[in-house]
């Protein structure tokens, strides 16, 4: 099978590329490296069946050519991370909406299967837990920048499902819940790599707000396993599917866990949301997925524990910079 991964040099995309190659599939990647990194896929260069293109999904002739050669498209290219979203709302909206529009249009012309990456952010401020795929979406005001990401991804979902209903294009919408693992950067506000890097450097672990907000973290290996299984599941076409681990942990507990695993003497420092992201930032207290549909469709659920996830992120950072292990314990 021929697979195209947009955003394939990103954190999730690079792990997905590895998994698809192990399946014996041919993998093409399209990435403009705006948030991805060539280092994530450098080890794949020269492997049989692997190719990459440095370019944007906005380049419709290039995207169309790559889609034409694919049997299935994993559309992961998107603006990601709370910090990027708050700092660059125009880029967020244009990347998410226009990029998805191009990919879906190219795929629809040839009837190609698309698995579209969405996000738990679309549930917004809903307090109905666990989040189910057919729940109402509760978004904040348009004058608060963070909701531009949720709104843009919700529009992506509507567009994808419109292609399914109107044109019978085989699409599946995937709502990711805090995917974590090696190669993820904290540059755009992701909390686990940020805490790990701070701990290894001996810097304070910066917790936003009270730290009592609770999240569910999913190991990237579990997520890409689910993606590969969904490709071969006809019943997933036309569906919206949560993908995540449903075990909760508070951000305060996460900070303590990172300190324990790294052996770091770093302090834990609480800062306000205003200090971290500017005024009028809104956050949600809990975000828990219902993963009954995922388990029913593919008889699989993400189960890797947060303790194991953190250890693997720490091990990855130590391999990159072994001197950090000594700094953490100084």
C-alpha positions in Angstrom: 0.0 0.0 0.0 1.1 3.6 -0.8 0.7 6.0 2.1 1.0 9.8 2.1 1.5 11.6 5.5 1.1 15.3 5.5 3.0 16.8 8.4 5.1 13.6 8.3 8.2 15.3 9.7 6.4 16.2 12.8 6.3 14.3 16.1 3.3 12.0 15.4 3.9 11.9 11.7 7.5 10.6 12.0 6.4 7.8 14.4 3.6 7.0 12.0 6.0 6.8 9.1 8.1 4.3 11.0 5.1 2.2 11.9 3.8 2.1 8.3 7.2 1.1 7.0 7.3 -1.8 9.4 3.9 -2.8 8.0 5.6 -3.1 4.6 3.9 0.0 3.1 5.5 2.6 0.9 5.5 6.0 2.7 5.7 9.5 1.2 5.9 12.5 3.5 5.0 16.1 2.7 6.1 18.7 5.3 7.1 22.4 5.2 9.1 22.0 8.4 7.3 24.9 10.0 6.8 22.9 13.2 8.3 19.6 12.2 12.0 18.9 11.8 14.0 17.0 9.3 15.9 15.4 12.2 12.7 13.4 13.0 12.9 11.5 9.7 16.6 11.6 8.9 17.0 8.0 10.1 14.4 7.0 7.5 16.2 8.5 4.5 17.3 5.8 2.2 15.0 3.1 3.6 13.2 1.1 0.9 9.8 2.5 0.2 10.4 5.9 1.9 10.4 9.3 0.2 9.9 12.9 1.4 9.0 16.2 0.0 9.8 19.5 1.7 6.8 21.6 0.7 3.4 22.9 1.8 -0.1 21.4 1.4 -0.9 24.9 0.1 1.0 23.9 -3.0 -2.0 22.2 -4.7 -0.2 20.8 -7.8 2.3 19.1 -5.5 -0.3 17.9 -3.1 -2.5 16.6 -5.9 0.5 14.7 -7.4 1.3 13.0 -4.1 -2.3 12.2 -3.3 -2.7 10.6 -6.8 0.1 8.2 -6.0 -1.3 7.3 -2.6 -3.9 4.7 -1.5 -4.5 6.4 1.8 -3.7 9.9 3.2 -3.0 10.7 6.8 -3.6 14.4 7.0 -1.6 15.5 10.1 -0.3 18.9 8.8 -1.7 21.6 11.1 -0.8 24.4 13.5 -0.2 22.8 16.9 0.5 23.8 20.5 -1.2 26.4 22.7 1.6 28.9 22.5 1.7 28.9 18.7 -2.1 29.2 18.6 -2.2 32.2 21.0 0.8 33.9 19.4 -0.2 33.3 15.7 -4.0 32.9 15.3 -3.9 33.9 11.6 -1.4 31.2 10.8 -3.4 28.7 12.9 -6.7 29.4 11.0 -5.1 29.5 7.5 -3.0 26.4 8.0 -5.7 24.3 9.5 -8.6 25.3 7.2 -7.0 26.0 3.9 -4.5 23.1 4.2 -7.4 20.6 4.9 -9.5 22.1 2.1 -6.7 21.4 -0.4 -6.0 17.8 0.8 -9.7 16.9 0.8 -10.4 18.4 -2.6 -7.4 16.5 -4.1 -8.4 13.2 -2.4 -12.1 13.6 -3.4 -11.2 13.8 -7.1 -9.6 10.4 -7.0 -11.7 8.8 -4.2 -8.7 8.4 -1.9 -9.1 7.5 1.7 -8.3 10.3 4.2 -7.7 10.0 7.9 -8.0 13.5 9.2 -6.2 14.5 12.5 -8.4 16.6 14.7 -8.2 17.4 18.4 -9.8 17.1 21.8 -9.8 21.0 21.8 -13.0 20.9 19.7 -14.9 19.9 22.9 -14.0 23.3 24.2 -15.5 24.2 27.6 -17.8 21.2 27.8 -18.1 19.7 31.3 -20.0 16.6 30.2 -17.4 13.8 30.8 -16.2 11.6 29.4 -16.2 13.3 26.0 -18.2 11.4 23.4 -17.9 11.9 19.7 -21.5 13.1 19.3 -21.5 15.5 22.2 -22.2 19.2 21.6 -19.2 21.4 21.2 -18.9 24.3 23.7 -16.5 27.0 22.4 -15.5 30.3 23.9 -15.8 33.8 22.6 -14.2 34.8 19.3 -12.2 37.5 21.0 -10.2 34.9 22.9 -7.4 33.6 20.5 -7.1 30.1 21.8 -10.6 29.2 20.5 -9.5 29.8 17.0 -7.7 26.5 17.0 -10.8 24.6 18.2 -13.0 26.4 15.7 -10.6 25.8 12.8 -10.4 22.0 13.6 -14.1 21.8 14.0 -14.5 23.4 10.5 -12.0 20.8 9.2 -14.2 18.0 10.6 -17.4 19.5 9.1 -15.7 19.8 5.7 -14.4 16.2 5.8 -17.8 14.8 6.8 -19.4 17.0 4.1 -17.2 15.3 1.5 -18.3 11.9 2.9 -22.0 12.7 2.8 -22.0 14.6 -0.5 -19.3 12.8 -2.5 -18.9 9.5 -0.7 -15.3 10.3 -0.1 -13.9 7.8 2.4 -12.9 10.0 5.3 -12.4 9.4 9.0 -12.0 12.1 11.6 -9.6 11.4 14.5 -9.7 13.4 17.7 -6.3 13.1 19.5 -6.0 13.6 23.3 -2.6 14.9 24.4 -0.3 12.6 22.4 3.2 12.4 24.0 6.5 10.6 23.5 10.0 10.9 22.2 10.7 13.7 19.6 8.0 15.9 20.9 9.2 19.4 21.5 8.0 21.7 24.3 8.6 24.7 22.0 4.9 25.3 21.4 3.6 24.7 24.9 3.5 20.9 25.2 3.7 20.2 29.0 5.5 16.8 29.2 8.6 17.7 27.1 8.6 21.1 28.7 8.7 19.6 32.3 11.3 17.0 31.3 13.6 19.6 29.8 13.2 21.9 32.7 13.9 19.1 35.2 17.0 17.9 33.3 18.4 21.4 33.1 17.7 22.0 36.8 15.3 24.8 36.0 11.9 25.3 37.9 9.0 23.3 36.5 6.5 26.0 35.5 2.9 25.0 36.3 0.2 27.2 34.9 -2.6 28.2 37.1 -3.3 26.1 40.2 -2.0 22.9 38.6 -5.1 21.1 39.7 -6.4 20.9 36.1 -6.4 17.3 35.0 -5.4 15.7 31.6 -5.1 12.3 29.9 -1.9 11.6 28.1 -1.5 9.0 25.3 1.7 7.4 24.2 2.5 8.1 20.5 3.2 4.4 19.9 -0.3 3.5 21.0 -1.8 6.3 18.8 0.0 5.3 15.6 -1.0 1.6 16.3 -4.6 2.8 16.3 -4.2 4.7 13.1 -2.7 1.8 11.2 -5.5 -0.5 12.4 -8.2 2.1 11.4 -6.9 2.0 7.8 -8.1 -1.5 7.5 -11.4 -0.9 9.2 -14.2 -0.1 6.7 -16.6 0.7 9.5 -14.5 3.6 10.5 -15.2 5.5 7.3 -17.5 8.5 7.9 -16.9 8.4 11.7 -15.5 10.7 14.2 -13.3 8.8 16.7 -11.6 9.7 19.9 -8.0 8.4 20.2 -6.5 8.7 23.7 -5.8 7.2 27.0 -8.6 7.7 29.6 -6.4 7.7 32.7 -6.3 11.2 34.3 -3.5 13.0 36.1 -3.3 16.5 37.5 -0.6 18.9 36.2 0.8 19.2 39.8 1.0 15.4 40.0 2.7 15.3 36.6 5.4 17.8 37.7 6.1 15.7 40.8 6.3 12.5 38.7 8.8 14.2 36.3 11.0 15.2 39.2 10.9 11.7 40.6 11.8 10.0 37.4 14.6 12.4 36.4 15.9 12.6 40.0 15.9 16.4 39.6 16.2 18.9 42.4 14.2 21.5 40.4 11.5 23.5 42.2 7.9 23.6 41.1 6.8 27.1 40.3 3.2 28.2 39.6 2.6 31.1 37.3 -0.7 32.6 36.2 -2.2 32.0 32.8 -1.9 35.8 32.2 1.8 35.5 32.7 2.1 32.5 30.5 -0.2 33.4 27.6 -1.4 37.0 28.1 -4.7 38.3 29.3 -8.1 36.6 28.9 -6.7 33.1 28.4 -9.2 30.3 29.2 -8.4 26.7 30.1 -10.5 23.6 30.9 -10.3 21.8 34.3 -10.7 18.2 32.9 -10.6 16.6 29.5 -11.3 12.9 29.4 -12.1 10.8 26.3 -14.7 8.1 25.9 -12.8 5.5 23.8 -15.6 2.9 23.5 -16.0 3.5 19.8 -12.3 3.1 19.1 -12.2 -0.1 21.1 -15.3 -1.4 19.4 -14.0 -0.7 15.9 -10.4 -2.1 16.2 -10.4 -4.1 19.5 -7.6 -1.9 20.8 -7.2 1.0 23.3 -4.2 3.1 24.4 -3.0 1.8 27.7 0.6 2.9 28.2 0.9 4.5 31.6 2.0 8.1 32.1 4.9 6.8 34.2 6.2 4.8 31.2 5.6 7.7 28.9 7.6 10.1 31.0 10.5 7.5 31.3 10.6 7.2 27.5 10.7 10.9 27.0 13.4 11.2 29.6 15.5 8.4 28.1 15.2 10.1 24.7 16.4 13.4 26.1 19.3 11.7 27.9 20.4 10.0 24.7 20.4 13.4 22.9 22.3 15.2 25.7 23.7 12.7 28.2 25.3 15.5 30.3 21.8 16.6 31.3 21.5 13.5 33.5 24.3 14.8 35.7 22.9 18.4 35.7 19.5 17.2 36.9 21.0 15.5 40.0 23.5 18.3 40.8 
